[in-house]
Amino acid sequence: MAKSKKRKASGNSVTSMLIRRPIQKWFPLFILPTFICFCIGFIWPFIQGIYLSFCNFNTPDDATFVGISNYVKALSDPGFVHAFWNTAAFAVVSIILINVAAFAIAYALTQKMWGANLFRTVFFMPNLIGGVVLGYIWSMIFDGILKQYSTYLTANATYGFWGLVILVAWQQIGYIMIIYIAGLQAVPEDMLEAAKIDGANKWQTLFRVIIPNVMPSVTICTFLTLTNSFKMFDQNLALTGGAPQVIANGAKVNMTELLALNIYSTYNINKNWHGVAQAKAVVFFILVAVLAISQLTATRQKEVQQ
């Protein structure tokens, strides 16, 4: 009996070695096409974009090096500064709202309620609709509601801000909910049973057992909502277009404009501002990268502590 087990184990090891050796030998050949495409489609444009941020250009072929003047103009632009703070406020509100609502819905739908699968589908469906389409649909909805008060969405910056929050929450809650459902279903049953035996009530079980075990899902969902909030463009363009516009320090400032839309608008001012728009894009990339890495580090440390 022992000999047969040894033969079986040795046979498995031989088979696995026969499979691994060709993979280890030829994997660069299979990775090479994808790596080439990645370099052409991402690495080279990214490097070229950094170079163009130090240039005045209409097309990359006629770029003229001007040093850091584009960055000086970008950081001194009142519209860009306002868009940054507007985006920061939008990100904080949307991260909290989306994650809290998505977790609450996911928790409810994992309590063996009737029609849970149907509700999951219904909540997820808005995520399948394109951002531009959603922007135009919600602009009509908001204007229809605000018409009763003799105003409209783009007449007031507060209306526009909260309109964006409602739109993105309605679109993303279902997607984030699915991730939380997966995390909740992975919570060990024996831990839940132990908490029940120890006399823990539902709130104690939620905060001391369930949420600590769902922290990997919290990390992913926070990362997604953070990056999506900072990168949001099409919904902003379709819903408000940055309106209303005011004059601040002699410059035009779009009150509901987020960072991505501000970069797009800067590029379309005239060809002399293409380099400034590219400098803003580089600053935007650094900002999002730093925030995302900091968030991932903080939430992963929380996972380890739990």
N, C-alpha and C positions, 0 to 999 in steps of 0.2 A: 504494500500500500504506500509506504514511504517512498519507495523507488519510483512508483508511477507518478507521485506528486512531484518528485525532483525532475523527472523527465518532462512533465508537463510545464514546469516552471522554466526549465532550460529551453524547451521548445518555444515558449512565449518570448523569452529573451532574444533568441535567435531571430524570430519573426520581427520583433520590434527593431532589432539592429538592422535587418535587411530593409526595413522601411525607412529608418532614420538616415542611413548612409547616403542613399541617393538624394534625399531632401537636403542634407547638409552640404552635399557636393554641388548641387545645381540650383539652390535657392537664389543665388545672386542673379542668375539668368532670368528667373521669373520675376524678381523684384525690379530689375533694371528698367523695363518699359514704364512701370508705374512711377519709379523714381524720376525718370526723365520727364514725364508729364508733369510731375509735381514741381520740378525745377523750372520748367517752361511756364507753367500756369500760375505758380505762386512765388518761388524764390526769386527769379529774375525780375518780375514786375515789382516785387517788394523792394529789392535793392535799387531798381531804377526809380521807384517812387521816392525813396529817401534822397537820392541824388537830385531829382527834380524839385524837391522842396527847397533846395538852395539855388534855384534858377528861376529866371523869367522865361516863359515858353508859351507858345501856342500849340505846337506839337513837340514830341520828344526830340525830333531831329533839329529844331532850331533853338534849343535851350541855351541860355546865356547865364553863366554863373554870376550870382550877386551876393553870395555869402549868407549871413544870417538875417538879412533885412526882411525876408519873408516871415520869419519867426517873430521878429519885432512887430511887424504889422499885424500878424495874427493875434499875438497876445495882448496887443493894445487896442484891438477891435472891440468896441462895447457890445456889439451883437454876439461875438463869440463868447465873451465873458458871461453875458446874460444867458446864453444858451447852455453854458456849462452849469451854472447854478440851477437853471430851470430843469436840466436833465438830472442833476443830482437829487433835487426834490422829487421829481417824477420817479426816479429809481427807488428811493426810500419808500415812498407811498405804495408803489406798485409791488415791490418785493414783499412788504408786510401783508398787503391785502391779498395778493394772489396765493402766497404760501399758506396763510392762515385759512382762507376759504377753501383752498384745494385740500388741505389736510383734514379740515372738518368734514368735507363731503366724502373724502376717501374713508375716513373713520366710520362715518354713518353707513356707507355702502359695504363695509366689511362686517357688519353686525347681523348678517343672515336675514336681511330684510327682503320682502317680496319685490320682484322686479329690479333687483340690483343691476343685472347685466344690461337691462334696457336703459336705466338711468346713466350708467357708465357711457353707453353709446351716445346718448343725448347730450351729455355734458362735454364729450370729446368732439362732437361734430363742428362747433365753431372754429376749432383749430385747423380744419380743412379748408376754410374759406380764405382767399387771398387778402392781404392787408389793404390793398387799394380798394377792393370791392367793399370790405368792411367799413373803411373810412367814409365812402360815399353813402352807404346804407345808414350808418349811425349819424352822419351829418343831417340827413333828411329827418331821422327820428328826433334828434335834438332840436332842430329848427321847428319841427312840428309842435313840440312841447313848449318851446320858448316863445313861439308866435303868440300864444295866449297872453304873454306878459309883454308884448310889443317889443321884443328884442330877438336876437339870434345868436348862434354859438360863437361866431367870430367877432362879435361886438364887444366882448368882455374877456380879458385874459383868464380870469378865474373860471368862467364857463368852459373855455377851451382846454385849460389844464385838466379839470375834472372830467371833461369829455374824453380826453385821451386816456385817463386812468380807467374809466369805465370800459372803454373800448378794448384796451389791452387786457384787462382783467377778464372780460367776457370771452375773449379769444383764447387766453392761455390757461385759465383755471382748469379746464378739462384735461389738457395735456399734462400739467403738473400733477393733477389728481391721479392719473394712471401710474405715475412713478411712485407716489405715496401708497397707492393700493398694493403695488408690488412689495414695497418695504414693510407694510403692515402684515401682509400675508407671510412674510419671512420671519416674523417674531416667533420664537420658540414657544410651543404650546405648554411645555413643562414649566416655563417661567411664569406663564399666565396662571397655570394651575397652582403653582407654589404661592403666588401672590394671593390667590383666592383662599387657599387654605390658611394662610397667615392672617386673614381677616382684612386685607386691603380693600377699600371701596373702589369705585370706578375711577374717581379722580386720582387717587393714589396710584392705581395701576397704570393709568394713562401717563402720568408725569414721571413715575419712578421705574417703570418697566417698559412701556411701549415706546415712548419718545426716545429714551436712550438707545433702544435697539433700532430705531428708524433714522438715527443720525446720518448714516451713509446716504439715505434718500434726501435728507435735509440738505446735505452738502451739494448734491447734484442739482436739486431744485433751486437752491439759492444761487448757485452758479449760473444756471440757465436764465432765471429771471433777472439777475444782475446784468448779464451781458446783453440779453434781449432788450432791456430797458435802455441801456446806453446806445445800442445800435439801431433803435427803432427809427425807421425812415418813412416807409410807404404809408403807414397809418397816419403819421404826422402830416405828410404831404397832402393826403386825400381829405383828412378831416378838417384841418384848420389852415394848412399852408403857411403856418407861422403867424397868421393874423390874430389880433389886430397889430398894426404897426404904429410906433410912436417915435418921436425924435428925442434922443438922449445924447447930450454933449455934442450936438451938431451932427450926429450920425443916426441913421434909421435903424431901429431895433424892432425885430418881430417878437412879440411878447410870448407866443406859444411855440416858438421855434426850438427844437432840440438840436443836439450837436451834429448829428448826421445831416439833417436838413440844412443847417447853417453852412456846413462845408459845401453841400450841393449848390446852395444859393450863392456862396462866394465865388465858386468856379464860374457861374453863369453871369457874373457882373460884367466883366469884359476880359479880354485875353491877358491884360496886365495883372490880373488877379489870379491867374491859374496857379502860379507858384505859391501865392498866399494860401489858396485852398489846399494845395498839396502839403504845405507846412502844417496847416490845421489838421489834416488827415494823419500826419505822423504823430503830432501831439495827442490826437484822439486815440491812436493805437497804443501809445505808451500808457496813457491814462487807463484805458480799459484793461490792458495787460496787467498793470500794477494792482488795480482793484481786484481783478479776478484771482490773481495769484495770492493776494493777501487774504481774500475770503476763503479760498480753498485751504490755505494753511491754517487759518483760525478754526474752521469747522472740522478739519481732520484731527486737529489736536483735541477737540472736544470728543471726537469718536474714540480716541485712544484713552482719554480719561474715563470714559464710561466703561 
